[in-house]
Amino acid sequence: MNFLAARVIPIENNTPVPIIQISEALAKKLKLPEHISLITIQCSRNTMTCNIVTINIEENLLKMDRTIQKTLLLFEDERTYLITYNRDTNTLHIGPVIALLTEIGMKDEECIDLKSIEEYCMELANYSEDIGIIFYVFSLHDHWKEKHIEGYYLENNNWNKALLPYPQVVHNRLHKRTNEKSEMFREFTEQLQEWEIPYFNDHFLNKWTVHEQLVNAGHLTPYLPETGLFSAKRLESWLETHSTLFLKPINGSQGKQIFKVCKTEEGYTLAYSSLQQQVSQTYSSITDLYKRLSPEIKKRQYILQQGLDLLHLDGRPVDFRYLCHRTENNRWQVTSSTARASKSGSFVSNLAQGGEMLSVQHVLRTKFDTRELPQIRKLLKELALEVANEIGAASEGFFGELGIDLAIDTSGHPWIIEVNTKPSKNLDQPVNTRSIRPSAKAVIIYCLYLIHEHVKER
């Protein structure tokens, strides 16, 4: 599918028949038939048949009757859209429609709250407008069988509520697992499947599922810490061979509810991470230790993971986040990488827990010889891409974006720590209010690829 960017200008038309005027330059690039007079114009699921005339203008220009604009639910003002023409159906497709699904709160009566992904959504919207795409955000509601959705589009840095064309691809950024398990979400995704509308990152992956998928890819096993589902028996036996263990909730995020168990001469120390504080206690026996853990273990399922002697910076453990995206050829690429050092006294590096963001180069330079750096960085990047490939291939549904957490131990050996299907958007902040991160561009480019593949298959 060849997308062409064209300026679309609304016009008043006093005749009873709707009409569009297309520049000769655009008509030629779209390969419209020479003497065409009638055409179907379509935006997502909305269509309209109208008259068409060519006008002697050299730029890519389309003048459109306002009645057509309203029928297609296009924006009222002049705007650039991506346009394609299907000769077989004599249909002019306008403005690919991309929508992001998330929870939407309200700051006040008129201003919505997108919380941690506010800037990210604005970047997606700005980049979409720059290249001619209709982009908006929306939340779960009941009206899935209409040809439109109530959502919010960005204009002058404000989110405006409107009825908008049904998305041609959906990026799922729901933050709550309960929302993904809701009946409303199930009905919505069933509707998307019925209409053959692609959507990606449609569900969270838990830590145990990810571990099993990576273990099954035998070549990644040397990079995986020993990991198993928690049990009292496993806790006791593993503490015989590992001086440090981590207990992580399989559905946890942001470094919350993680326990660190260390075996000492006096017994066992237990440290616990939470958003409020990190507490550490000592227990003389495994029985006392388990009694303390038992109430937490009953609330949610945990994995046990081997503790690693990781690189430290000023006494703080460090890991690395690699953000990976699918490209238009459906291959994975690394769009950004960053190092994270925990706050002083903490064992988790998540920014939500007070971790500090640093450059990968800066951290590696403090620990390795300069001549080693290119090879180490290459290895980390290749490992992140291998993980993305395996998770993308083994998981149900489409995944277009993954956050891969890696670490390096004091001997220089890399480790796979975690995979995030809804990676934080605070790790590669934009330079200014109008700059757009590569990760945001990558998501839009992948959406265009999915639309292209969907239309091609039909």
Backbone torsions as a table, in degrees:
resi	resn	phi	psi	omega
1	MET	NA	125.9	179.0
2	ASN	-98.8	106.5	177.4
3	PHE	-81.6	131.9	175.2
4	LEU	-118.8	130.4	177.3
5	ALA	-80.7	129.9	-179.5
6	ALA	-139.0	143.8	176.3
7	ARG	-82.1	126.6	-179.3
8	VAL	-110.8	122.0	-177.6
9	ILE	-114.3	125.1	176.7
10	PRO	-73.1	140.7	178.4
11	ILE	-132.3	154.5	173.9
12	GLU	-86.2	139.1	179.8
13	ASN	-131.7	118.6	-176.4
14	ASN	-88.4	-6.2	179.2
15	THR	-84.6	155.7	-177.8
16	PRO	-72.5	-13.1	-177.0
17	VAL	-102.3	124.1	178.8
18	PRO	-64.3	146.6	-174.1
19	ILE	-144.9	148.2	169.3
20	ILE	-123.1	146.1	176.9
21	GLN	-114.2	124.8	-176.1
22	ILE	-118.3	135.7	-179.3
23	SER	-67.3	149.0	179.8
24	GLU	-60.1	-35.8	179.6
25	ALA	-62.1	-45.4	-179.5
26	LEU	-69.5	-41.9	179.1
27	ALA	-58.5	-39.8	-179.6
28	LYS	-68.0	-43.1	-179.3
29	LYS	-67.1	-34.2	178.3
30	LEU	-80.0	-9.9	-178.1
31	LYS	60.7	46.3	174.1
32	LEU	-69.6	147.0	174.5
33	PRO	-57.5	145.7	-173.4
34	GLU	-59.1	-43.9	-173.4
35	HIS	-108.5	33.0	-179.4
36	ILE	-66.8	137.8	179.4
37	SER	-129.1	-17.4	-178.3
38	LEU	-132.7	139.1	-177.0
39	ILE	-150.8	152.2	171.8
40	THR	-96.7	130.4	177.7
41	ILE	-113.1	137.2	-170.7
42	GLN	-138.1	139.4	169.7
43	CYS	-131.1	108.4	-176.5
44	SER	56.8	-115.9	-176.4
45	ARG	-97.4	3.5	179.7
46	ASN	-101.6	130.7	-178.8
47	THR	-133.7	159.1	177.6
48	MET	-158.9	139.2	176.0
49	THR	-97.2	135.3	-177.1
50	CYS	-150.5	167.5	174.7
51	ASN	-75.0	154.5	178.2
52	ILE	-138.9	135.2	175.9
53	VAL	-132.1	150.9	176.9
54	THR	-96.2	146.7	178.5
55	ILE	-125.6	149.5	-172.8
56	ASN	-81.6	78.4	178.5
57	ILE	-134.2	141.0	-173.0
58	GLU	-87.7	-18.6	-179.3
59	GLU	-86.8	167.7	175.9
60	ASN	-77.6	98.7	-171.6
61	LEU	-135.6	140.9	176.4
62	LEU	-135.3	121.2	174.3
63	LYS	-101.0	127.9	-169.7
64	MET	-126.2	132.0	174.6
65	ASP	-55.9	134.5	-178.0
66	ARG	-60.8	-28.0	178.3
67	THR	-65.8	-32.9	177.3
68	ILE	-69.7	-43.4	178.6
69	GLN	-55.6	-45.7	-178.2
70	LYS	-66.5	-40.5	180.0
71	THR	-63.5	-39.5	-178.5
72	LEU	-85.2	-3.8	-178.6
73	LEU	60.7	38.0	176.2
74	LEU	-82.1	166.2	179.2
75	PHE	-67.8	148.3	-173.7
76	GLU	-70.7	-32.8	-174.2
77	ASP	-91.2	168.1	175.6
78	GLU	-57.6	139.2	-174.6
79	ARG	-160.1	154.6	174.5
80	THR	-90.5	132.9	175.8
81	TYR	-127.7	155.8	169.0
82	LEU	-86.0	133.9	-173.8
83	ILE	-128.6	141.7	172.8
84	THR	-135.0	160.4	179.5
85	TYR	-127.8	130.5	176.1
86	ASN	-104.6	107.7	-175.8
87	ARG	-66.3	-35.8	-177.5
88	ASP	-61.4	-38.2	-178.5
89	THR	-105.2	-0.9	-177.0
90	ASN	52.9	50.2	-176.2
91	THR	-123.1	131.8	175.0
92	LEU	-97.7	114.2	179.6
93	HIS	-94.2	131.9	-175.1
94	ILE	-125.4	138.7	171.5
95	GLY	57.8	82.4	172.8
96	PRO	-50.1	141.4	-173.9
97	VAL	-112.2	117.7	179.1
98	ILE	-118.6	134.2	179.9
99	ALA	-132.5	146.2	178.5
100	LEU	-111.3	125.2	-179.9
101	LEU	-95.0	125.6	178.7
102	THR	-156.8	174.3	172.6
103	GLU	-79.3	133.7	-178.1
104	ILE	-120.7	117.6	175.1
105	GLY	-100.2	-176.1	179.9
106	MET	-127.3	125.9	174.7
107	LYS	-75.8	-38.0	174.0
108	ASP	-154.0	-165.2	-175.1
109	GLU	-63.5	-27.3	-174.7
110	GLU	-114.7	-14.7	-171.5
111	CYS	-112.0	121.1	-179.4
112	ILE	-82.1	161.2	-178.4
113	ASP	-122.8	112.9	178.4
114	LEU	-101.4	9.7	174.5
115	LYS	51.3	-126.7	-168.8
116	SER	-71.4	-14.0	-178.7
117	ILE	-108.0	17.1	-179.3
118	GLU	-56.7	-54.9	-177.6
119	GLU	-64.2	-39.0	178.7
120	TYR	-60.1	-46.0	179.3
121	CYS	-63.2	-37.4	178.0
122	MET	-65.6	-38.0	176.9
123	GLU	-64.9	-44.2	177.3
124	LEU	-58.5	-43.5	-179.2
125	ALA	-66.5	-44.3	-178.8
126	ASN	-65.7	-42.9	179.3
127	TYR	-66.2	-39.5	177.7
128	SER	-60.5	-44.9	178.9
129	GLU	-63.8	-39.6	-179.3
130	ASP	-58.7	-39.1	-174.1
131	ILE	-102.6	-3.6	172.3
132	GLY	102.9	31.9	-178.6
133	ILE	-113.1	145.4	171.8
134	ILE	-87.2	119.6	-179.8
135	PHE	-128.3	140.9	174.2
136	TYR	-155.4	167.2	176.1
137	VAL	-112.3	150.3	178.6
138	PHE	-153.3	167.3	178.8
139	SER	-124.1	171.2	-178.9
140	LEU	-64.8	134.1	170.7
141	HIS	-153.3	-172.4	-167.7
142	ASP	-90.9	-13.3	-168.3
143	HIS	-98.4	74.6	-175.9
144	TRP	-93.0	-15.7	-172.7
145	LYS	-94.2	5.0	176.5
146	GLU	-80.2	173.9	176.0
147	LYS	-93.2	9.5	179.8
148	HIS	-145.0	168.0	177.4
149	ILE	-137.0	142.4	174.2
150	GLU	-80.7	119.9	-178.1
151	GLY	-147.0	-167.0	-177.6
152	TYR	-129.5	124.5	176.5
153	TYR	-110.4	154.7	-175.2
154	LEU	-93.0	131.1	175.6
155	GLU	-147.1	122.6	-178.1
156	ASN	53.2	43.4	177.7
157	ASN	64.5	17.8	175.5
158	ASN	-122.8	142.0	177.8
159	TRP	-89.8	121.1	-177.8
160	ASN	-108.7	134.8	-179.9
161	LYS	-80.2	137.9	-179.3
162	ALA	-164.4	162.5	166.9
163	LEU	-82.3	125.1	-172.2
164	LEU	-126.6	156.6	-178.7
165	PRO	-59.1	147.7	179.9
166	TYR	-59.2	137.9	-177.4
167	PRO	-65.7	147.9	173.5
168	GLN	-94.6	-12.8	171.5
169	VAL	-155.8	144.5	-177.0
170	VAL	-122.9	129.9	173.7
171	HIS	-101.2	115.6	-177.5
172	ASN	-85.3	115.5	174.5
173	ARG	-124.3	34.1	173.0
174	LEU	-62.1	136.7	-177.2
175	HIS	-94.6	-22.5	-173.6
176	LYS	-103.3	125.6	178.6
177	ARG	-61.8	-32.3	179.2
178	THR	-62.5	-34.4	178.1
179	ASN	-68.3	-36.7	177.8
180	GLU	-69.3	-23.1	179.8
181	LYS	-94.6	1.3	-175.7
182	SER	-75.4	157.4	177.2
183	GLU	-63.2	-35.0	-179.3
184	MET	-64.5	-41.7	178.3
185	PHE	-66.8	-40.5	178.9
186	ARG	-60.9	-45.0	179.7
187	GLU	-64.1	-39.3	-179.7
188	PHE	-64.9	-47.8	-178.8
189	THR	-67.1	-31.5	174.8
190	GLU	-64.4	-38.0	178.0
191	GLN	-66.7	-41.3	177.0
192	LEU	-59.8	-42.3	-180.0
193	GLN	-67.0	-39.6	178.8
194	GLU	-61.9	-39.3	179.8
195	TRP	-90.6	6.0	178.2
196	GLU	55.9	44.1	177.3
197	ILE	-99.7	119.8	-178.2
198	PRO	-69.5	146.3	173.3
199	TYR	-144.0	149.4	-174.8
200	PHE	-135.7	160.7	-169.7
201	ASN	54.4	49.3	-170.5
202	ASP	-80.6	-5.4	176.3
203	HIS	-156.8	154.3	174.2
204	PHE	-70.4	148.9	169.8
205	LEU	-109.1	133.4	179.2
206	ASN	-86.2	164.2	-172.3
207	LYS	-62.2	-34.8	-178.4
208	TRP	-72.4	-41.6	177.1
209	THR	-59.4	-45.7	179.5
210	VAL	-60.2	-44.8	-179.1
211	HIS	-60.7	-45.3	-179.3
212	GLU	-62.4	-41.1	179.7
213	GLN	-63.1	-40.1	-178.6
214	LEU	-74.7	-35.0	176.7
215	VAL	-62.7	-38.0	-179.9
216	ASN	-65.1	-22.9	171.9
217	ALA	-88.4	90.9	-168.6
218	GLY	-52.3	-32.4	-176.0
219	HIS	-69.6	-12.7	179.5
220	LEU	-95.6	-9.2	-177.1
221	THR	-54.7	-41.0	179.9
222	PRO	-62.2	-14.5	-177.6
223	TYR	-103.8	6.0	-177.1
224	LEU	-106.0	125.7	173.1
225	PRO	-62.2	149.0	176.8
226	GLU	-59.1	128.2	-172.3
227	THR	-140.1	140.1	177.0
228	GLY	-154.5	161.6	175.0
229	LEU	-67.3	142.6	-175.5
230	PHE	-68.0	138.4	165.8
231	SER	-152.9	157.8	-179.7
232	ALA	-62.3	-38.9	-179.5
233	LYS	-65.0	-43.1	-179.5
234	ARG	-67.5	-39.8	178.1
235	LEU	-57.1	-46.6	-177.7
236	GLU	-66.5	-45.7	-176.4
237	SER	-70.1	-38.0	-179.0
238	TRP	-69.6	-30.6	178.3
239	LEU	-70.1	-11.3	173.9
240	GLU	-75.5	-28.6	-175.5
241	THR	-112.0	-18.4	-179.5
242	HIS	-119.9	128.8	179.4
243	SER	-75.5	-22.3	-179.9
244	THR	-135.9	135.4	175.2
245	LEU	-131.4	150.2	173.3
246	PHE	-115.1	138.6	172.7
247	LEU	-110.1	120.4	-177.0
248	LYS	-125.1	133.1	175.7
249	PRO	-65.3	134.1	-174.1
250	ILE	-64.7	-24.0	178.2
251	ASN	-108.7	22.0	-177.2
252	GLY	-81.1	166.2	176.9
253	SER	-155.3	164.6	176.3
254	GLN	60.0	21.9	177.2
255	GLY	71.5	21.1	-177.6
256	LYS	-91.5	153.4	175.7
257	GLN	55.8	36.5	177.1
258	ILE	-101.4	135.7	177.1
259	PHE	-109.5	141.1	173.4
260	LYS	-117.0	120.1	-178.9
261	VAL	-110.6	126.8	177.4
262	CYS	-122.1	134.8	175.9
263	LYS	-88.6	128.0	-179.0
264	THR	-127.5	175.6	178.1
265	GLU	-64.8	-30.8	-178.0
266	GLU	-84.3	-14.6	-176.8
267	GLY	146.9	-115.0	-176.3
268	TYR	-141.3	136.7	171.4
269	THR	-104.8	142.8	-179.3
270	LEU	-126.0	119.0	175.5
271	ALA	-111.9	147.4	-173.2
272	TYR	-134.5	132.5	179.5
273	SER	-99.8	137.4	172.5
274	SER	-148.2	169.2	-179.7
275	LEU	-67.2	-25.5	-176.6
276	GLN	-85.8	-44.4	-173.2
277	GLN	-161.7	170.8	172.5
278	GLN	-122.1	118.9	-176.3
279	VAL	-109.7	147.3	-180.0
280	SER	-133.4	134.6	179.9
281	GLN	-136.0	159.8	179.4
282	THR	-114.7	139.3	179.5
283	TYR	-128.8	138.7	-174.2
284	SER	-81.6	-21.9	-177.2
285	SER	-136.5	159.9	176.9
286	ILE	-65.0	-30.3	178.5
287	THR	-64.5	-46.9	178.6
288	ASP	-63.9	-38.9	178.3
289	LEU	-61.3	-46.1	-178.1
290	TYR	-66.1	-36.5	178.0
291	LYS	-59.0	-39.3	178.8
292	ARG	-68.6	-38.1	-177.8
293	LEU	-76.6	-29.1	-170.9
294	SER	-51.3	-47.2	-179.7
295	PRO	-59.9	-34.9	179.9
296	GLU	-73.9	-41.0	-177.5
297	ILE	-64.3	-30.4	-179.8
298	LYS	-72.6	-24.8	-177.5
299	LYS	-76.2	-35.5	-174.3
300	ARG	-153.2	160.3	-179.1
301	GLN	-83.2	139.1	-177.9
302	TYR	-121.5	156.5	165.9
303	ILE	-109.7	153.6	170.4
304	LEU	-100.9	137.6	-179.9
305	GLN	-138.2	136.1	177.6
306	GLN	-55.9	132.6	174.0
307	GLY	-76.3	143.0	-177.4
308	LEU	-117.2	148.6	176.7
309	ASP	-87.8	83.7	-171.5
310	LEU	-82.6	163.9	171.8
311	LEU	-59.2	142.3	176.4
312	HIS	-122.3	150.9	174.0
313	LEU	-126.4	115.2	-175.8
314	ASP	53.6	39.9	177.9
315	GLY	81.5	4.1	-177.5
316	ARG	-110.9	129.8	178.3
317	PRO	-63.5	146.1	-175.7
318	VAL	-124.5	140.3	167.9
319	ASP	-133.9	-178.9	-173.1
320	PHE	-132.3	132.2	176.5
321	ARG	-105.9	121.7	174.8
322	TYR	-110.3	119.9	179.4
323	LEU	-93.2	120.9	-176.0
324	CYS	-117.4	140.2	178.9
325	HIS	-133.4	148.6	170.4
326	ARG	-75.5	147.2	177.6
327	THR	-104.5	-177.4	-177.2
328	GLU	-65.4	-17.7	175.1
329	ASN	-95.8	13.1	176.4
330	ASN	70.1	15.5	174.4
331	ARG	-97.0	157.9	-178.9
332	TRP	-88.2	145.6	174.2
333	GLN	-137.5	151.9	173.2
334	VAL	-87.2	122.5	-179.2
335	THR	-100.7	-21.8	175.5
336	SER	-161.9	157.3	176.1
337	SER	-145.5	145.6	179.7
338	THR	-151.4	155.1	174.1
339	ALA	-101.6	151.5	179.1
340	ARG	-133.1	127.2	175.8
341	ALA	-110.4	134.6	-179.9
342	SER	-65.7	160.2	173.5
343	LYS	-70.9	160.0	-176.1
344	SER	-56.6	128.7	178.3
345	GLY	87.4	-4.3	-178.2
346	SER	-104.2	159.1	177.1
347	PHE	-113.0	4.3	175.8
348	VAL	-116.2	141.8	-172.6
349	SER	-100.3	-2.2	-176.4
350	ASN	-56.0	140.0	179.3
351	LEU	-62.3	-32.1	178.9
352	ALA	-63.8	-20.4	179.6
353	GLN	-103.4	15.0	176.9
354	GLY	94.7	10.7	178.6
355	GLY	-67.0	160.1	-178.8
356	GLU	-110.6	136.5	179.2
357	MET	-89.9	132.9	-178.7
358	LEU	-137.2	166.6	176.7
359	SER	-81.1	145.0	178.2
360	VAL	-58.6	-44.2	-178.6
361	GLN	-58.9	-43.1	-178.3
362	HIS	-62.0	-46.2	-178.0
363	VAL	-65.8	-47.0	-178.2
364	LEU	-64.3	-34.6	-178.2
365	ARG	-65.2	-28.2	-179.5
366	THR	-77.0	-15.7	-173.2
367	LYS	-118.1	-21.0	-174.0
368	PHE	-127.7	157.5	175.3
369	ASP	-64.1	142.1	-177.4
370	THR	-54.2	-35.5	-178.6
371	ARG	-68.5	-21.9	-179.5
372	GLU	-84.0	-20.6	-170.3
373	LEU	-57.9	-47.6	-178.6
374	PRO	-57.5	-40.8	-178.7
375	GLN	-68.8	-39.8	179.7
376	ILE	-66.1	-44.3	179.6
377	ARG	-64.5	-38.8	177.7
378	LYS	-62.7	-42.6	-180.0
379	LEU	-63.7	-44.0	178.7
380	LEU	-61.5	-44.5	-180.0
381	LYS	-63.2	-45.7	-179.8
382	GLU	-64.3	-37.2	178.6
383	LEU	-66.0	-41.9	177.3
384	ALA	-60.3	-43.2	-179.7
385	LEU	-67.2	-37.7	177.3
386	GLU	-62.7	-43.0	178.7
387	VAL	-63.1	-45.6	179.5
388	ALA	-60.1	-42.8	178.9
389	ASN	-60.9	-45.3	-178.0
390	GLU	-66.7	-46.2	-179.2
391	ILE	-66.4	-41.6	179.0
392	GLY	-61.9	-36.6	-178.1
393	ALA	-80.5	-35.3	-173.3
394	ALA	-86.1	-21.2	-174.8
395	SER	-87.2	148.6	174.2
396	GLU	-70.9	146.2	178.5
397	GLY	79.6	178.3	179.8
398	PHE	-90.2	139.0	167.8
399	PHE	-125.3	121.0	-178.4
400	GLY	-109.2	-6.9	-176.1
401	GLU	-149.8	130.1	177.8
402	LEU	-140.9	142.5	172.7
403	GLY	-104.4	117.2	-176.6
404	ILE	-104.5	119.7	178.4
405	ASP	-97.1	121.4	179.6
406	LEU	-120.2	163.0	175.9
407	ALA	-146.6	165.1	176.6
408	ILE	-128.8	132.8	178.1
409	ASP	-86.3	177.7	-173.4
410	THR	-67.3	-16.1	176.7
411	SER	-89.4	-3.1	179.7
412	GLY	93.6	6.0	-179.2
413	HIS	-83.3	130.2	179.2
414	PRO	-82.7	151.2	-179.5
415	TRP	-135.1	147.1	173.9
416	ILE	-92.9	118.3	-176.0
417	ILE	-96.2	-46.5	-171.9
418	GLU	-163.9	158.1	173.9
419	VAL	-126.7	131.0	-177.8
420	ASN	-114.8	125.1	178.7
421	THR	-88.4	-12.8	174.7
422	LYS	-129.0	66.6	-172.4
423	PRO	-62.9	148.1	179.2
424	SER	-58.3	146.4	177.9
425	LYS	-104.1	17.3	-179.9
426	ASN	-104.7	7.1	-174.1
427	LEU	-93.1	-19.3	178.7
428	ASP	-135.4	63.7	-173.1
429	GLN	-58.6	143.8	177.8
430	PRO	-65.6	153.1	-177.8
431	VAL	-69.4	-40.7	178.6
432	ASN	-144.4	178.7	-171.2
433	THR	-65.5	-21.1	-177.9
434	ARG	-110.8	-0.3	177.8
435	SER	-78.0	152.2	-175.4
436	ILE	-126.2	122.6	-177.9
437	ARG	-68.8	151.2	175.5
438	PRO	-55.8	-33.5	-179.0
439	SER	-65.2	-36.2	177.3
440	ALA	-70.1	-43.0	177.3
441	LYS	-60.9	-40.5	-177.9
442	ALA	-61.6	-39.3	179.6
443	VAL	-63.5	-44.8	-179.9
444	ILE	-65.0	-42.8	179.0
445	ILE	-61.9	-39.3	178.1
446	TYR	-67.0	-37.9	176.5
447	CYS	-60.5	-44.1	177.5
448	LEU	-61.0	-39.5	178.0
449	TYR	-61.6	-45.0	-179.9
450	LEU	-63.3	-40.0	177.6
451	ILE	-63.4	-44.7	179.3
452	HIS	-58.5	-47.5	-178.8
453	GLU	-65.8	-38.3	-179.6
454	HIS	-64.0	-46.9	-179.8
455	VAL	-66.3	-38.1	-179.7
456	LYS	-63.0	-40.7	-179.1
457	GLU	-67.9	-30.9	-179.3
458	ARG	-77.8	NA	NA
